[in-house]
Amino acid sequence: MANARSHYDVLGVPPDARADEIRRAWKTLIQVWHPDRFTGRLRDEAEEMTKAVNASYEVLRDSAKRAGSQGPGAAIITASYAASEHPSYTGHAPEITCA
């Protein structure tokens, strides 16, 4: 079942996060959740998470949109879980090695 999450929860940043922190969180999560890194059902999950991460970043990177998302109940999106709650999320971009 999906839970309602704020854009801040999806990106794993506090409401008072600076623009550079928001961008860094977005960039890290896009690298972690890029659908090309997954197959099958996990790929579908990664695509949904990527959409949620991008939607949250679009709102929070724009100061006018961000100001409108400060009220109670505002800026809520549906995601299966916040990125920071996923067991494979470490808060760092994954290391990619070639064999």
Backbone as XML, in Angstrom:
<?xml version="1.0"?>
<chain id="A" units="angstrom">
  <residue number="1" name="MET">
    <atom name="N" x="0.845" y="-1.174" z="0.000"/>
    <atom name="CA" x="0.000" y="0.000" z="0.000"/>
    <atom name="C" x="0.891" y="1.237" z="0.000"/>
  </residue>
  <residue number="2" name="ALA">
    <atom name="N" x="0.502" y="2.229" z="-0.781"/>
    <atom name="CA" x="1.307" y="3.433" z="-0.908"/>
    <atom name="C" x="1.044" y="4.381" z="0.250"/>
  </residue>
  <residue number="3" name="ASN">
    <atom name="N" x="2.080" y="5.092" z="0.642"/>
    <atom name="CA" x="1.974" y="6.080" z="1.701"/>
    <atom name="C" x="2.142" y="7.467" z="1.096"/>
  </residue>
  <residue number="4" name="ALA">
    <atom name="N" x="1.468" y="8.450" z="1.658"/>
    <atom name="CA" x="1.647" y="9.826" z="1.211"/>
    <atom name="C" x="2.923" y="10.362" z="1.854"/>
  </residue>
  <residue number="5" name="ARG">
    <atom name="N" x="3.764" y="10.962" z="1.049"/>
    <atom name="CA" x="5.037" y="11.509" z="1.523"/>
    <atom name="C" x="5.189" y="12.923" z="1.009"/>
  </residue>
  <residue number="6" name="SER">
    <atom name="N" x="5.858" y="13.743" z="1.765"/>
    <atom name="CA" x="6.140" y="15.093" z="1.283"/>
    <atom name="C" x="7.330" y="15.023" z="0.331"/>
  </residue>
  <residue number="7" name="HIS">
    <atom name="N" x="7.502" y="16.084" z="-0.423"/>
    <atom name="CA" x="8.654" y="16.147" z="-1.328"/>
    <atom name="C" x="9.957" y="16.080" z="-0.538"/>
  </residue>
  <residue number="8" name="TYR">
    <atom name="N" x="9.955" y="16.646" z="0.644"/>
    <atom name="CA" x="11.143" y="16.616" z="1.492"/>
    <atom name="C" x="11.461" y="15.177" z="1.912"/>
  </residue>
  <residue number="9" name="ASP">
    <atom name="N" x="10.419" y="14.416" z="2.257"/>
    <atom name="CA" x="10.623" y="13.018" z="2.645"/>
    <atom name="C" x="11.183" y="12.198" z="1.492"/>
  </residue>
  <residue number="10" name="VAL">
    <atom name="N" x="10.657" y="12.430" z="0.299"/>
    <atom name="CA" x="11.117" y="11.660" z="-0.859"/>
    <atom name="C" x="12.603" y="11.890" z="-1.098"/>
  </residue>
  <residue number="11" name="LEU">
    <atom name="N" x="13.031" y="13.144" z="-1.004"/>
    <atom name="CA" x="14.445" y="13.449" z="-1.224"/>
    <atom name="C" x="15.298" y="13.230" z="0.025"/>
  </residue>
  <residue number="12" name="GLY">
    <atom name="N" x="14.644" y="13.027" z="1.156"/>
    <atom name="CA" x="15.389" y="12.793" z="2.389"/>
    <atom name="C" x="16.098" y="14.028" z="2.904"/>
  </residue>
  <residue number="13" name="VAL">
    <atom name="N" x="15.487" y="15.204" z="2.694"/>
    <atom name="CA" x="16.075" y="16.464" z="3.158"/>
    <atom name="C" x="15.108" y="17.159" z="4.116"/>
  </residue>
  <residue number="14" name="PRO">
    <atom name="N" x="15.623" y="17.994" z="5.023"/>
    <atom name="CA" x="14.745" y="18.736" z="5.926"/>
    <atom name="C" x="14.098" y="19.914" z="5.193"/>
  </residue>
  <residue number="15" name="PRO">
    <atom name="N" x="12.979" y="20.424" z="5.698"/>
    <atom name="CA" x="12.311" y="21.571" z="5.061"/>
    <atom name="C" x="13.182" y="22.818" z="4.937"/>
  </residue>
  <residue number="16" name="ASP">
    <atom name="N" x="14.199" y="22.946" z="5.754"/>
    <atom name="CA" x="15.065" y="24.123" z="5.663"/>
    <atom name="C" x="16.338" y="23.846" z="4.854"/>
  </residue>
  <residue number="17" name="ALA">
    <atom name="N" x="16.326" y="22.799" z="4.051"/>
    <atom name="CA" x="17.508" y="22.437" z="3.259"/>
    <atom name="C" x="17.832" y="23.525" z="2.237"/>
  </residue>
  <residue number="18" name="ARG">
    <atom name="N" x="19.114" y="23.756" z="2.045"/>
    <atom name="CA" x="19.578" y="24.720" z="1.049"/>
    <atom name="C" x="19.467" y="24.106" z="-0.346"/>
  </residue>
  <residue number="19" name="ALA">
    <atom name="N" x="19.509" y="24.947" z="-1.357"/>
    <atom name="CA" x="19.381" y="24.510" z="-2.746"/>
    <atom name="C" x="20.457" y="23.482" z="-3.116"/>
  </residue>
  <residue number="20" name="ASP">
    <atom name="N" x="21.678" y="23.682" z="-2.643"/>
    <atom name="CA" x="22.745" y="22.738" z="-2.968"/>
    <atom name="C" x="22.515" y="21.374" z="-2.315"/>
  </residue>
  <residue number="21" name="GLU">
    <atom name="N" x="21.912" y="21.355" z="-1.122"/>
    <atom name="CA" x="21.606" y="20.091" z="-0.452"/>
    <atom name="C" x="20.494" y="19.344" z="-1.200"/>
  </residue>
  <residue number="22" name="ILE">
    <atom name="N" x="19.520" y="20.096" z="-1.677"/>
    <atom name="CA" x="18.423" y="19.486" z="-2.432"/>
    <atom name="C" x="18.954" y="18.891" z="-3.725"/>
  </residue>
  <residue number="23" name="ARG">
    <atom name="N" x="19.796" y="19.640" z="-4.419"/>
    <atom name="CA" x="20.360" y="19.144" z="-5.678"/>
    <atom name="C" x="21.229" y="17.902" z="-5.438"/>
  </residue>
  <residue number="24" name="ARG">
    <atom name="N" x="22.025" y="17.927" z="-4.388"/>
    <atom name="CA" x="22.889" y="16.786" z="-4.076"/>
    <atom name="C" x="22.057" y="15.539" z="-3.762"/>
  </residue>
  <residue number="25" name="ALA">
    <atom name="N" x="20.990" y="15.717" z="-2.992"/>
    <atom name="CA" x="20.116" y="14.585" z="-2.660"/>
    <atom name="C" x="19.448" y="14.044" z="-3.925"/>
  </residue>
  <residue number="26" name="TRP">
    <atom name="N" x="18.965" y="14.933" z="-4.780"/>
    <atom name="CA" x="18.333" y="14.523" z="-6.036"/>
    <atom name="C" x="19.324" y="13.738" z="-6.906"/>
  </residue>
  <residue number="27" name="LYS">
    <atom name="N" x="20.507" y="14.280" z="-7.066"/>
    <atom name="CA" x="21.511" y="13.647" z="-7.921"/>
    <atom name="C" x="21.883" y="12.256" z="-7.403"/>
  </residue>
  <residue number="28" name="THR">
    <atom name="N" x="22.051" y="12.144" z="-6.104"/>
    <atom name="CA" x="22.392" y="10.853" z="-5.498"/>
    <atom name="C" x="21.268" y="9.842" z="-5.712"/>
  </residue>
  <residue number="29" name="LEU">
    <atom name="N" x="20.032" y="10.271" z="-5.454"/>
    <atom name="CA" x="18.900" y="9.350" z="-5.588"/>
    <atom name="C" x="18.664" y="8.930" z="-7.034"/>
  </residue>
  <residue number="30" name="ILE">
    <atom name="N" x="18.883" y="9.838" z="-7.970"/>
    <atom name="CA" x="18.729" y="9.474" z="-9.382"/>
    <atom name="C" x="19.776" y="8.427" z="-9.763"/>
  </residue>
  <residue number="31" name="GLN">
    <atom name="N" x="20.979" y="8.548" z="-9.245"/>
    <atom name="CA" x="22.003" y="7.541" z="-9.529"/>
    <atom name="C" x="21.646" y="6.205" z="-8.886"/>
  </residue>
  <residue number="32" name="VAL">
    <atom name="N" x="21.141" y="6.241" z="-7.666"/>
    <atom name="CA" x="20.774" y="5.020" z="-6.957"/>
    <atom name="C" x="19.604" y="4.334" z="-7.640"/>
  </residue>
  <residue number="33" name="TRP">
    <atom name="N" x="18.592" y="5.091" z="-8.041"/>
    <atom name="CA" x="17.343" y="4.533" z="-8.561"/>
    <atom name="C" x="17.249" y="4.495" z="-10.077"/>
  </residue>
  <residue number="34" name="HIS">
    <atom name="N" x="18.312" y="4.772" z="-10.798"/>
    <atom name="CA" x="18.214" y="4.778" z="-12.259"/>
    <atom name="C" x="17.696" y="3.423" z="-12.741"/>
  </residue>
  <residue number="35" name="PRO">
    <atom name="N" x="16.603" y="3.420" z="-13.521"/>
    <atom name="CA" x="15.981" y="2.161" z="-13.949"/>
    <atom name="C" x="16.905" y="1.216" z="-14.732"/>
  </residue>
  <residue number="36" name="ASP">
    <atom name="N" x="17.909" y="1.741" z="-15.387"/>
    <atom name="CA" x="18.825" y="0.876" z="-16.141"/>
    <atom name="C" x="19.649" y="-0.030" z="-15.232"/>
  </residue>
  <residue number="37" name="ARG">
    <atom name="N" x="19.658" y="0.250" z="-13.953"/>
    <atom name="CA" x="20.411" y="-0.573" z="-13.004"/>
    <atom name="C" x="19.613" y="-1.785" z="-12.521"/>
  </residue>
  <residue number="38" name="PHE">
    <atom name="N" x="18.325" y="-1.872" z="-12.899"/>
    <atom name="CA" x="17.441" y="-2.914" z="-12.379"/>
    <atom name="C" x="16.798" y="-3.707" z="-13.506"/>
  </residue>
  <residue number="39" name="THR">
    <atom name="N" x="16.252" y="-4.870" z="-13.147"/>
    <atom name="CA" x="15.516" y="-5.689" z="-14.106"/>
    <atom name="C" x="14.200" y="-6.141" z="-13.480"/>
  </residue>
  <residue number="40" name="GLY">
    <atom name="N" x="13.270" y="-6.539" z="-14.329"/>
    <atom name="CA" x="12.014" y="-7.106" z="-13.863"/>
    <atom name="C" x="11.196" y="-6.164" z="-12.997"/>
  </residue>
  <residue number="41" name="ARG">
    <atom name="N" x="10.626" y="-6.720" z="-11.933"/>
    <atom name="CA" x="9.773" y="-5.952" z="-11.031"/>
    <atom name="C" x="10.540" y="-4.804" z="-10.383"/>
  </residue>
  <residue number="42" name="LEU">
    <atom name="N" x="11.803" y="-5.023" z="-10.091"/>
    <atom name="CA" x="12.611" y="-3.972" z="-9.479"/>
    <atom name="C" x="12.777" y="-2.776" z="-10.414"/>
  </residue>
  <residue number="43" name="ARG">
    <atom name="N" x="12.812" y="-3.059" z="-11.712"/>
    <atom name="CA" x="12.924" y="-1.969" z="-12.685"/>
    <atom name="C" x="11.672" y="-1.091" z="-12.633"/>
  </residue>
  <residue number="44" name="ASP">
    <atom name="N" x="10.498" y="-1.728" z="-12.534"/>
    <atom name="CA" x="9.248" y="-0.972" z="-12.425"/>
    <atom name="C" x="9.244" y="-0.108" z="-11.165"/>
  </residue>
  <residue number="45" name="GLU">
    <atom name="N" x="9.710" y="-0.674" z="-10.073"/>
    <atom name="CA" x="9.802" y="0.055" z="-8.810"/>
    <atom name="C" x="10.779" y="1.230" z="-8.938"/>
  </residue>
  <residue number="46" name="ALA">
    <atom name="N" x="11.899" y="0.987" z="-9.600"/>
    <atom name="CA" x="12.901" y="2.041" z="-9.803"/>
    <atom name="C" x="12.338" y="3.163" z="-10.670"/>
  </residue>
  <residue number="47" name="GLU">
    <atom name="N" x="11.550" y="2.816" z="-11.690"/>
    <atom name="CA" x="10.944" y="3.843" z="-12.541"/>
    <atom name="C" x="9.982" y="4.715" z="-11.734"/>
  </residue>
  <residue number="48" name="GLU">
    <atom name="N" x="9.194" y="4.085" z="-10.866"/>
    <atom name="CA" x="8.270" y="4.859" z="-10.036"/>
    <atom name="C" x="9.030" y="5.761" z="-9.066"/>
  </residue>
  <residue number="49" name="MET">
    <atom name="N" x="10.081" y="5.242" z="-8.477"/>
    <atom name="CA" x="10.856" y="6.041" z="-7.528"/>
    <atom name="C" x="11.553" y="7.185" z="-8.248"/>
  </residue>
  <residue number="50" name="THR">
    <atom name="N" x="12.059" y="6.933" z="-9.447"/>
    <atom name="CA" x="12.706" y="7.983" z="-10.231"/>
    <atom name="C" x="11.710" y="9.095" z="-10.543"/>
  </residue>
  <residue number="51" name="LYS">
    <atom name="N" x="10.484" y="8.725" z="-10.892"/>
    <atom name="CA" x="9.450" y="9.732" z="-11.161"/>
    <atom name="C" x="9.163" y="10.551" z="-9.908"/>
  </residue>
  <residue number="52" name="ALA">
    <atom name="N" x="9.069" y="9.897" z="-8.759"/>
    <atom name="CA" x="8.801" y="10.599" z="-7.500"/>
    <atom name="C" x="9.957" y="11.531" z="-7.144"/>
  </residue>
  <residue number="53" name="VAL">
    <atom name="N" x="11.180" y="11.065" z="-7.317"/>
    <atom name="CA" x="12.359" y="11.876" z="-7.008"/>
    <atom name="C" x="12.412" y="13.095" z="-7.928"/>
  </residue>
  <residue number="54" name="ASN">
    <atom name="N" x="12.177" y="12.888" z="-9.231"/>
    <atom name="CA" x="12.194" y="14.008" z="-10.172"/>
    <atom name="C" x="11.078" y="15.003" z="-9.886"/>
  </residue>
  <residue number="55" name="ALA">
    <atom name="N" x="9.878" y="14.516" z="-9.560"/>
    <atom name="CA" x="8.754" y="15.402" z="-9.253"/>
    <atom name="C" x="9.065" y="16.241" z="-8.010"/>
  </residue>
  <residue number="56" name="SER">
    <atom name="N" x="9.628" y="15.621" z="-6.999"/>
    <atom name="CA" x="9.984" y="16.338" z="-5.777"/>
    <atom name="C" x="11.058" y="17.384" z="-6.048"/>
  </residue>
  <residue number="57" name="TYR">
    <atom name="N" x="12.034" y="17.027" z="-6.840"/>
    <atom name="CA" x="13.110" y="17.967" z="-7.161"/>
    <atom name="C" x="12.567" y="19.158" z="-7.945"/>
  </residue>
  <residue number="58" name="GLU">
    <atom name="N" x="11.662" y="18.916" z="-8.875"/>
    <atom name="CA" x="11.087" y="20.004" z="-9.669"/>
    <atom name="C" x="10.389" y="21.027" z="-8.775"/>
  </residue>
  <residue number="59" name="VAL">
    <atom name="N" x="9.712" y="20.562" z="-7.750"/>
    <atom name="CA" x="9.026" y="21.477" z="-6.834"/>
    <atom name="C" x="10.025" y="22.187" z="-5.931"/>
  </residue>
  <residue number="60" name="LEU">
    <atom name="N" x="10.925" y="21.447" z="-5.331"/>
    <atom name="CA" x="11.815" y="22.037" z="-4.328"/>
    <atom name="C" x="12.928" y="22.896" z="-4.903"/>
  </residue>
  <residue number="61" name="ARG">
    <atom name="N" x="13.285" y="22.689" z="-6.152"/>
    <atom name="CA" x="14.352" y="23.511" z="-6.726"/>
    <atom name="C" x="13.854" y="24.886" z="-7.152"/>
  </residue>
  <residue number="62" name="ASP">
    <atom name="N" x="12.547" y="25.020" z="-7.356"/>
    <atom name="CA" x="11.937" y="26.290" z="-7.745"/>
    <atom name="C" x="11.435" y="26.988" z="-6.482"/>
  </residue>
  <residue number="63" name="SER">
    <atom name="N" x="12.016" y="28.129" z="-6.146"/>
    <atom name="CA" x="11.670" y="28.792" z="-4.881"/>
    <atom name="C" x="10.194" y="29.176" z="-4.811"/>
  </residue>
  <residue number="64" name="ALA">
    <atom name="N" x="9.574" y="29.527" z="-5.923"/>
    <atom name="CA" x="8.151" y="29.882" z="-5.908"/>
    <atom name="C" x="7.296" y="28.649" z="-5.622"/>
  </residue>
  <residue number="65" name="LYS">
    <atom name="N" x="7.613" y="27.541" z="-6.282"/>
    <atom name="CA" x="6.872" y="26.300" z="-6.033"/>
    <atom name="C" x="7.134" y="25.808" z="-4.617"/>
  </residue>
  <residue number="66" name="ARG">
    <atom name="N" x="8.369" y="25.946" z="-4.184"/>
    <atom name="CA" x="8.739" y="25.485" z="-2.842"/>
    <atom name="C" x="7.988" y="26.267" z="-1.780"/>
  </residue>
  <residue number="67" name="ALA">
    <atom name="N" x="7.847" y="27.576" z="-1.964"/>
    <atom name="CA" x="7.114" y="28.408" z="-1.001"/>
    <atom name="C" x="5.658" y="27.962" z="-0.925"/>
  </residue>
  <residue number="68" name="GLY">
    <atom name="N" x="5.085" y="27.538" z="-2.034"/>
    <atom name="CA" x="3.708" y="27.073" z="-2.053"/>
    <atom name="C" x="3.538" y="25.705" z="-1.438"/>
  </residue>
  <residue number="69" name="SER">
    <atom name="N" x="4.621" y="25.005" z="-1.203"/>
    <atom name="CA" x="4.537" y="23.651" z="-0.654"/>
    <atom name="C" x="4.787" y="23.614" z="0.842"/>
  </residue>
  <residue number="70" name="GLN">
    <atom name="N" x="4.755" y="24.754" z="1.497"/>
    <atom name="CA" x="5.073" y="24.808" z="2.916"/>
    <atom name="C" x="3.876" y="24.593" z="3.837"/>
  </residue>
  <residue number="71" name="GLY">
    <atom name="N" x="2.662" y="24.767" z="3.321"/>
    <atom name="CA" x="1.477" y="24.653" z="4.169"/>
    <atom name="C" x="1.201" y="23.227" z="4.596"/>
  </residue>
  <residue number="72" name="PRO">
    <atom name="N" x="0.357" y="23.063" z="5.629"/>
    <atom name="CA" x="0.030" y="21.714" z="6.092"/>
    <atom name="C" x="-0.709" y="20.942" z="5.001"/>
  </residue>
  <residue number="73" name="GLY">
    <atom name="N" x="-0.266" y="19.746" z="4.761"/>
    <atom name="CA" x="-0.893" y="18.899" z="3.752"/>
    <atom name="C" x="-0.464" y="19.214" z="2.335"/>
  </residue>
  <residue number="74" name="ALA">
    <atom name="N" x="0.330" y="20.242" z="2.151"/>
    <atom name="CA" x="0.787" y="20.607" z="0.812"/>
    <atom name="C" x="2.000" y="19.777" z="0.445"/>
  </residue>
  <residue number="75" name="ALA">
    <atom name="N" x="2.278" y="19.717" z="-0.827"/>
    <atom name="CA" x="3.459" y="19.027" z="-1.355"/>
    <atom name="C" x="3.487" y="17.558" z="-0.979"/>
  </residue>
  <residue number="76" name="ILE">
    <atom name="N" x="2.329" y="16.944" z="-0.987"/>
    <atom name="CA" x="2.278" y="15.519" z="-0.689"/>
    <atom name="C" x="2.190" y="14.756" z="-1.998"/>
  </residue>
  <residue number="77" name="ILE">
    <atom name="N" x="3.030" y="13.781" z="-2.136"/>
    <atom name="CA" x="2.975" y="12.915" z="-3.300"/>
    <atom name="C" x="2.863" y="11.488" z="-2.807"/>
  </residue>
  <residue number="78" name="THR">
    <atom name="N" x="2.526" y="10.603" z="-3.710"/>
    <atom name="CA" x="2.397" y="9.209" z="-3.327"/>
    <atom name="C" x="3.617" y="8.453" z="-3.816"/>
  </residue>
  <residue number="79" name="ALA">
    <atom name="N" x="4.259" y="7.775" z="-2.901"/>
    <atom name="CA" x="5.401" y="6.929" z="-3.226"/>
    <atom name="C" x="5.293" y="5.705" z="-2.336"/>
  </residue>
  <residue number="80" name="SER">
    <atom name="N" x="5.827" y="4.599" z="-2.797"/>
    <atom name="CA" x="5.702" y="3.392" z="-2.000"/>
    <atom name="C" x="6.484" y="3.504" z="-0.697"/>
  </residue>
  <residue number="81" name="TYR">
    <atom name="N" x="7.523" y="4.329" z="-0.667"/>
    <atom name="CA" x="8.281" y="4.602" z="0.545"/>
    <atom name="C" x="9.236" y="5.740" z="0.262"/>
  </residue>
  <residue number="82" name="ALA">
    <atom name="N" x="9.686" y="6.363" z="1.296"/>
    <atom name="CA" x="10.686" y="7.417" z="1.136"/>
    <atom name="C" x="12.010" y="6.762" z="0.770"/>
  </residue>
  <residue number="83" name="ALA">
    <atom name="N" x="12.791" y="7.450" z="0.002"/>
    <atom name="CA" x="14.066" y="6.889" z="-0.445"/>
    <atom name="C" x="14.937" y="6.460" z="0.718"/>
  </residue>
  <residue number="84" name="SER">
    <atom name="N" x="14.939" y="7.243" z="1.765"/>
    <atom name="CA" x="15.809" y="6.938" z="2.892"/>
    <atom name="C" x="15.367" y="5.694" z="3.655"/>
  </residue>
  <residue number="85" name="GLU">
    <atom name="N" x="14.144" y="5.206" z="3.394"/>
    <atom name="CA" x="13.664" y="4.008" z="4.072"/>
    <atom name="C" x="13.980" y="2.725" z="3.306"/>
  </residue>
  <residue number="86" name="HIS">
    <atom name="N" x="14.426" y="2.854" z="2.066"/>
    <atom name="CA" x="14.708" y="1.661" z="1.280"/>
    <atom name="C" x="15.957" y="0.992" z="1.824"/>
  </residue>
  <residue number="87" name="PRO">
    <atom name="N" x="15.922" y="-0.332" z="1.965"/>
    <atom name="CA" x="17.063" y="-1.026" z="2.570"/>
    <atom name="C" x="18.385" y="-0.852" z="1.840"/>
  </residue>
  <residue number="88" name="SER">
    <atom name="N" x="18.348" y="-0.593" z="0.534"/>
    <atom name="CA" x="19.611" y="-0.466" z="-0.189"/>
    <atom name="C" x="20.129" y="0.969" z="-0.243"/>
  </residue>
  <residue number="89" name="TYR">
    <atom name="N" x="19.359" y="1.927" z="0.271"/>
    <atom name="CA" x="19.788" y="3.320" z="0.225"/>
    <atom name="C" x="20.745" y="3.614" z="1.368"/>
  </residue>
  <residue number="90" name="THR">
    <atom name="N" x="21.944" y="4.063" z="1.025"/>
    <atom name="CA" x="22.952" y="4.348" z="2.043"/>
    <atom name="C" x="23.215" y="5.835" z="2.189"/>
  </residue>
  <residue number="91" name="GLY">
    <atom name="N" x="22.598" y="6.642" z="1.323"/>
    <atom name="CA" x="22.846" y="8.076" z="1.361"/>
    <atom name="C" x="24.021" y="8.476" z="0.497"/>
  </residue>
  <residue number="92" name="HIS">
    <atom name="N" x="24.621" y="7.503" z="-0.171"/>
    <atom name="CA" x="25.755" y="7.777" z="-1.047"/>
    <atom name="C" x="25.478" y="7.164" z="-2.415"/>
  </residue>
  <residue number="93" name="ALA">
    <atom name="N" x="26.070" y="7.754" z="-3.420"/>
    <atom name="CA" x="25.932" y="7.197" z="-4.758"/>
    <atom name="C" x="26.601" y="5.826" z="-4.793"/>
  </residue>
  <residue number="94" name="PRO">
    <atom name="N" x="26.014" y="4.893" z="-5.514"/>
    <atom name="CA" x="26.605" y="3.563" z="-5.566"/>
    <atom name="C" x="27.908" y="3.552" z="-6.345"/>
  </residue>
  <residue number="95" name="GLU">
    <atom name="N" x="28.776" y="2.655" z="-5.995"/>
    <atom name="CA" x="30.003" y="2.486" z="-6.760"/>
    <atom name="C" x="29.690" y="1.563" z="-7.925"/>
  </residue>
  <residue number="96" name="ILE">
    <atom name="N" x="30.109" y="1.974" z="-9.103"/>
    <atom name="CA" x="29.871" y="1.162" z="-10.284"/>
    <atom name="C" x="31.228" y="0.682" z="-10.787"/>
  </residue>
  <residue number="97" name="THR">
    <atom name="N" x="31.363" y="-0.613" z="-10.901"/>
    <atom name="CA" x="32.617" y="-1.175" z="-11.371"/>
    <atom name="C" x="32.376" y="-2.014" z="-12.618"/>
  </residue>
  <residue number="98" name="CYS">
    <atom name="N" x="33.333" y="-2.043" z="-13.454"/>
    <atom name="CA" x="33.251" y="-2.855" z="-14.669"/>
    <atom name="C" x="34.143" y="-4.062" z="-14.511"/>
  </residue>
  <residue number="99" name="ALA">
    <atom name="N" x="33.629" y="-5.207" z="-14.901"/>
    <atom name="CA" x="34.403" y="-6.442" z="-14.776"/>
    <atom name="C" x="35.315" y="-6.648" z="-15.949"/>
  </residue>
</chain>
